């Protein structure tokens, strides 16, 4: 028991074969107390329960599989009513990979609300230091605080990579669903939107329609 986190672990350690297996639970009932350790402007609860399998000969090999849970979580600029899901990570020497399926519900970012966000991701860091992430994204209804804009959501995939010495490269293929703006309930059917980022250069292809006719289409770069 710690002043910030409640930690429970039941482990079986085999010193002869240099292996260990454990069930771990980490509960932070009040994330606001993390400010004592330099993490500021956070609140709510964070919990992780899972299994850990480790070996340290000839190289470090750690496998973690468990469930993350957030409740009334808050961070700078955003609050989340509830969220979580299964997360898996594997570290072998200097190579690491992770995947998960996380759902967040009741998001509020400076008054803009999102009913829910689902993020399925896979990520990897190779032994040479390269980092790559691929994610599938599903976002439900988005609403602005003044009632001037709402969107039924969007779906898509995102891919990003960072080489050991180089710039971030990322792309996103999204489908924007029907959205409405203005006092007159002016609605747009939506459509595909594609982004490409390489270093400080970004480009976007947009093809939004309204009543089966082009509304906003073209390529933007800069």
C-alpha atoms as one frame of an Amber mdcrd trajectory, in Angstrom:
protein
   0.000   0.000   0.000   1.373   3.394  -1.068   0.018   6.887  -0.464  -0.751
   7.178  -4.190  -1.160   3.606  -5.459  -2.446   0.339  -4.091  -0.187  -2.388
  -5.461  -0.802  -6.101  -5.112   1.394  -8.838  -6.547   1.458 -12.613  -6.159
   4.590 -14.053  -7.742   6.287 -17.365  -8.342  10.041 -16.979  -8.919  12.336
 -19.706 -10.214  15.905 -18.580  -9.565  17.379 -21.749 -11.078  15.775 -21.210
 -14.486  15.787 -17.387 -14.163  12.021 -17.114 -14.667   9.118 -15.520 -12.844
   5.356 -15.413 -13.164   3.120 -12.971 -11.328  -0.392 -11.606 -11.045  -0.269
  -7.861 -10.544  -2.823  -5.214  -9.651  -2.106  -1.499  -9.558  -4.856   0.875
  -8.445  -4.483   4.665  -8.324  -7.797   5.810  -6.786  -6.934   9.505  -7.011
  -4.598  10.432  -9.870  -4.483  13.998  -8.536  -1.998  12.808  -5.903   0.529
  12.132  -8.677   1.343  15.866  -8.678   3.692  15.126  -5.776   5.779  13.221
  -8.326   5.658  15.861 -11.064   2.486  14.675 -12.863   0.111  17.627 -12.691
  -3.500  18.388 -13.576  -4.700  14.789 -13.500  -7.663  13.323 -11.658  -9.901
  10.286 -11.382  -8.895   6.684 -10.952  -6.560   4.436 -12.959  -6.424   0.679
 -12.501  -4.459  -2.113 -14.159  -4.870  -5.820 -13.487  -2.883  -8.426 -15.350
  -0.335 -11.187 -15.617   3.415 -10.802 -15.936   5.727 -13.514 -17.256   9.448
 -12.731 -17.200  12.816 -14.316 -17.854  16.225 -12.671 -17.552  18.689 -15.171
 -18.977  20.253 -14.865 -21.501  18.246 -11.667 -22.276  15.414  -9.858 -20.579
  12.082 -11.226 -21.832   8.885  -9.804 -20.329   5.292 -10.431 -21.360   2.433
  -8.414 -19.859  -1.250  -9.008 -20.486  -4.053  -7.343 -18.590  -6.861  -4.807
 -18.470  -6.710  -1.048 -18.059  -9.637   0.810 -16.446 -10.244   4.555 -16.101
 -13.017   6.178 -14.069 -13.832   9.908 -13.936 -10.397  10.484 -15.446  -9.128
  13.983 -16.166  -5.985  15.307 -17.822  -5.068  18.764 -19.183  -7.787  19.754
 -21.651  -9.864  16.571 -21.468 -12.072  14.514 -19.164 -13.279  10.923 -19.611
 -16.237   9.443 -17.756 -15.027   5.857 -18.110 -12.789   3.748 -20.286 -10.403
   0.890 -20.640  -9.793  -2.436 -22.284  -7.244  -5.213 -22.778  -3.589  -4.289
 -23.315  -0.705  -6.610 -24.174   2.995  -5.811 -24.268   6.099  -7.899 -24.937
   9.681  -6.779 -24.345  12.641  -8.874 -25.452  16.016  -7.217 -25.038  15.803
  -3.900 -26.888  12.766  -4.944 -28.937   9.260  -4.104 -27.715   5.767  -4.492
 -29.100   2.294  -3.769 -27.792  -1.329  -3.994 -28.820  -4.653  -3.143 -27.288
  -8.341  -2.449 -27.768  -9.345   0.564 -25.687 -12.791   2.165 -25.464 -13.252
   5.612 -23.917 -16.720   6.952 -23.090 -18.081  10.388 -22.275 -15.183  12.561
 -23.449 -15.226  16.324 -22.977 -12.506  18.562 -24.434 -13.120  22.208 -23.543
 -16.860  21.760 -24.050 -16.681  19.652 -27.204 -18.171  16.278 -26.322 -17.605
  12.852 -27.870 -19.901   9.972 -26.956 -17.211   7.307 -27.303 -13.885   6.481
 -28.934 -12.614   2.997 -29.767  -8.939   2.550 -30.545  -7.441  -0.753 -31.669
  -3.682  -0.388 -31.956  -0.466  -2.276 -32.616   2.943  -0.764 -32.005   6.567
  -1.820 -32.157  10.017  -0.527 -31.293  12.771  -2.437 -33.080  16.296  -3.036
 -31.856  17.617  -0.194 -34.034  15.253   2.277 -32.358  12.605   2.542 -35.067
   9.061   3.067 -33.770   5.901   2.165 -35.675   2.215   2.333 -34.755  -0.919
   1.297 -36.616  -4.401   1.975 -35.271  -8.039   1.552 -36.202 -10.241   4.365
 -34.942 -13.993   4.608 -34.388 -15.480   7.813 -33.013 -19.170   8.275 -32.184
 -21.149  11.522 -32.120 -19.141  14.747 -31.736 -20.928  17.907 -30.538 -19.765
  21.495 -30.075 -20.883  23.315 -26.901 -22.926  26.040 -28.632 -25.012  23.609
 -30.683 -23.593  25.015 -33.921 -21.926  21.784 -34.995 -22.386  18.065 -34.543
 -21.051  15.046 -36.412 -22.316  11.478 -36.370 -18.714  10.328 -36.062 -15.854
   9.022 -38.154 -13.985   5.790 -38.817 -10.586   5.027 -40.227  -7.024   3.867
 -39.855  -3.844   5.680 -38.877  -0.225   4.651 -39.401   2.860   6.385 -38.011
   6.573   5.655 -37.963   9.663   7.320 -36.545  13.086   6.117 -37.731  16.075
   6.239 -35.348  17.398   9.316 -37.127  14.700  11.083 -39.066  11.313  12.732
 -39.017   7.885  11.464 -38.132   5.907  10.040 -41.026   2.191   9.429 -40.648
  -0.928   8.841 -42.672  -4.636   8.605 -41.945  -7.488   7.287 -44.067 -10.753
   8.457 -42.537 -14.427   8.426 -43.453 -16.285  11.427 -42.079 -19.953  10.756
 -41.346 -22.848  13.196 -41.725 -22.344  16.490 -39.920 -24.516  19.545 -39.300
 -23.591  23.145 -38.624 -25.237  26.531 -38.335 -28.634  27.592 -37.044 -30.427
  26.298 -40.119 -29.522  22.640 -39.625 -27.351  22.718 -42.747 -26.032  19.176
 -43.133 -23.254  17.553 -45.148 -23.242  13.853 -46.040 -19.538  13.442 -45.308
 -17.017  11.347 -47.213 -13.374  10.222 -47.285 -10.519  12.347 -45.957  -6.855
  11.307 -46.288  -3.888  12.910 -44.528  -0.158  12.443 -45.197   2.549  13.841
 -42.911   6.289  13.696 -43.615   8.461  15.824 -41.366   7.004  19.322 -41.472
   5.096  18.713 -44.721   1.415  17.770 -44.673  -1.120  17.093 -47.398  -4.800
  16.227 -47.331  -7.240  14.861 -49.906 -10.854  15.729 -49.165 -14.004  14.520
 -50.904 -17.085  15.568 -48.953 -20.548  15.538 -50.500 -23.931  17.087 -49.789
 -27.046  15.560 -51.315 -24.871  13.414 -53.605 -23.063  16.430 -55.066 -19.520
  17.674 -54.264 -19.400  19.966 -51.239 -15.710  20.211 -50.463 -13.216  18.375
 -52.651  -9.568  18.800 -53.461  -6.027  18.536 -52.188  -4.441  20.761 -49.560
  -0.694  20.768 -48.905   1.763  22.835 -46.997
